[in-house]
Amino acid sequence: MKKTLFLLVLFSFLCAAAGVWAGGQQEAEAEGEAQSKLIYIITPSHDNPFFKTEAVAAEDEAKKLGYQTRVLSHDDDANLQDQQFGNAIAAGAAAIICDNAGADASIGPIKRAKEAGIPTFLIDREINETGIAVSQIVSNNYQGAVIGGEKFVELMGESGKYVELVGKESDTNAGIRSKGYHEVLDQYPGLTMVARQSANWSQTEAYEKMESIIQANPDIKGVICGNDTMAMGAMAALNTAGMGDVIVVGFDGSNDVRDSILAGDIKATVLQTCAYNARLAVQQADKYIKTGSTGAPEKQLTDCVLIDKTNADKLDNFVLSE
Amino acid sequence: MVHKALHTIIHIFIFLVCLLVAGSCTVVKHDQQSESEENEISIYFDNGEFDAKLYVESVWEEAVIPRIEKEAVEAEVLFNTLNSDPSTAIEKYGYRIEITAPYNFMVKGTATITQANVKSAAATVSIDTNGPDGNPIEIQIGPVLKGTAVRDSMDFIKFEDFTNQLEFANISREMNNRIKATILASLKRENLVGAKIRYIGAFQWVEGKGVLITPVDLVVEE
């Protein structure tokens, strides 16, 4: 029995390996003729509308500029990202647009792509090395967290008990945002943090964690969250508990939170201009492919924008209209 | 017998393929998180190798102050131009680090304090000069200092020269800390209203918003 199981596992593994191999071959053959016209777009899971928006924007911009695209998600799995870079290399892609799966883990595959003559353009998250990606268009999460933190302090009237919901701790931006928040909040002696938990970017997890936090701390005045999905979960739990006047602040600028702000529930969020950054990366890739230079420095920092009830109505799909 | 032989062949085949597959795969390590105490945030790329305080110390007297002293525009001239012709003001006096970032201006002047906003930890004084939005200009006196105007006015401090956004952010924090320790700590906070001051500093300008100056020097004149 054990042996059969072992064989089964091995067999499925082999099939998968063969599939990957055959897939790579097919791709390489299919794209062989149009080698210089294929752009790979690799991002985290599209379950989060933020990443979906950046992937869709990049794809749209690439098609506008006459490229074929292959859109993949690495699901924040560095091994999967590594395979996808391998596929891009095998397919002879013209460029890779990537929101990467780790500041250190991504260095290897980007380097290999570079050695194979394929330029990588990073969006959103940065990596800890320069000189291997052509562009790093980095969303300034720290600046975003600082303006979100300042708004939270203002809404709290500089005093009271608050809760922090942190994102997935393996994610660079979870740490950066939390650090940015505390850079501001810790300067106000009247603010007391009574709970700090990770809800892993998840709405349901935020709802559950918030439910139990409320039980122990019925007197909280505010909840500051590392992203919008957790803010939605926290707000729902607070509403259920009849604590809808607790101040909730998120991060990302999703349409869900926009609607919540307009309805008077969540008070503020921070918009990252992810669609703009994705398009900019594709434009720079196009320029680099055609001229050998983007005309911009490798590391480019784009500022985040505070969204509250004064401008929420102008927000749609991570784009703030003028 | 045949059955057994077949098994053996399959095993050998599988073993060989496994070798092949293993050989062609690279194992990628996920980013490690640094050890941290309870309630501490682990940020793996904030490894403490870069000493922002030391960096700021090394550039403050030699480059930051000289640049502001050289480039700061008289308040009257700057705000008149910003009022009447923002694009000329930006072209002549503005500086920004990135195309998506707001413009920064370096400014100096003398003024009378009209209001002391000291209820907040991010305390400011309002002065008898109005900004382009029609409201009195405010100067930050801390202890909480907001914004990154001083760092972002420096043409020699470029994001691309630093490993990541945390290092870049720490520079601004240390600059603000230095301003607090050297200029604002000794500032008398009583009877500020009506006092005449001399100031020099920087601010980030967003059209339609108020002007909030971060001073690098602020002297109450007797």
Contacts between the chains, C-beta under 8 A, distances in Angstrom:
chain1	res1	chain2	res2	distance
A	7	B	10	7.7
A	7	B	14	7.8
A	10	B	14	5.4
A	10	B	18	7.4
A	13	B	21	7.8
A	14	B	14	7.0
A	14	B	17	5.8
A	14	B	21	7.7
A	17	B	17	7.6
A	17	B	21	4.8
A	78	B	28	4.6
A	78	B	29	7.2
A	78	B	30	5.0
A	78	B	31	7.4
A	79	B	27	7.3
A	79	B	28	5.0
A	81	B	28	7.6
A	82	B	26	6.5
A	82	B	28	4.5
A	102	B	30	6.1
A	102	B	31	4.0
A	103	B	31	6.0
A	103	B	44	7.0
A	103	B	45	5.0
A	103	B	164	7.4
A	104	B	31	4.8
A	104	B	32	7.6
A	104	B	44	7.2
A	104	B	45	7.5
A	105	B	28	5.7
A	105	B	29	6.2
A	105	B	30	5.6
A	105	B	31	5.1
A	108	B	26	7.5
A	108	B	28	6.6
A	109	B	28	7.6
A	126	B	164	5.6
A	126	B	165	6.8
A	128	B	45	5.3
A	128	B	163	6.0
A	128	B	164	6.5
A	130	B	160	7.1
A	138	B	165	6.2
A	140	B	165	5.9
A	141	B	165	6.8
A	142	B	165	5.0
A	142	B	166	6.5
A	142	B	168	7.8
A	142	B	169	4.4
A	143	B	148	7.3
A	143	B	165	7.9
A	143	B	169	7.4
A	146	B	169	7.9
A	150	B	122	8.0
A	150	B	146	6.3
A	158	B	120	6.2
A	158	B	121	6.3
A	166	B	41	7.2
A	169	B	33	6.4
A	169	B	42	6.3
A	170	B	30	6.8
A	170	B	31	6.8
A	170	B	33	6.4
A	172	B	31	7.8
A	172	B	43	7.3
A	172	B	44	7.5
A	172	B	45	6.7
A	175	B	41	5.3
A	175	B	42	6.4
A	175	B	43	3.4
A	175	B	44	7.6
A	175	B	46	7.4
A	176	B	43	6.5
A	176	B	165	6.7
A	176	B	166	6.5
A	178	B	41	4.6
A	179	B	41	5.8
A	179	B	43	6.2
A	179	B	46	7.3
A	179	B	166	7.0
A	180	B	169	7.3
A	182	B	41	7.5
A	183	B	169	7.6
A	183	B	173	6.7
A	184	B	144	7.8
A	187	B	121	6.4
A	187	B	143	7.0
A	187	B	144	4.7
A	188	B	121	5.4
A	188	B	144	7.2
A	189	B	121	7.7
A	196	B	39	6.1
A	273	B	100	7.2
A	276	B	100	7.8
A	297	B	158	7.3
A	297	B	159	8.0
A	297	B	160	4.6
A	298	B	160	5.9
A	299	B	159	5.5
A	299	B	160	4.0
A	300	B	98	6.2
A	300	B	159	7.6
A	300	B	160	8.0
A	301	B	97	7.4
A	301	B	98	5.5
A	301	B	101	7.6
A	301	B	159	4.8
A	301	B	165	6.6
A	301	B	168	7.4
A	302	B	98	6.8
A	302	B	100	4.6
A	303	B	98	7.5
A	303	B	100	5.6
A	303	B	101	5.5
A	303	B	102	7.6
